[in-house]
Amino acid sequence: MYTKYQTLLEPYATTEVQGYTFLRNSSEFSSAVSTLKSHAQSRASAVEAYLK
């Protein structure tokens, strides 16, 4: 799901005008999505472990 939304948003997020974005370059967007995916996976694992 995150990859699907990344594909949709990346062209817009990486071409924002300076002063209206927190990204310094386009690779930061990909890095942020990777961090989000990792965090979501770790939270899902924590929930599964808690429910066992």
Secondary structure, DSSP 8 states (H G I E B T S, - for coil): -HHHHHHHHHHHHTT--TTS-S-SSHHHHHHHHHHHHHHHHHHHHHHHHHH-
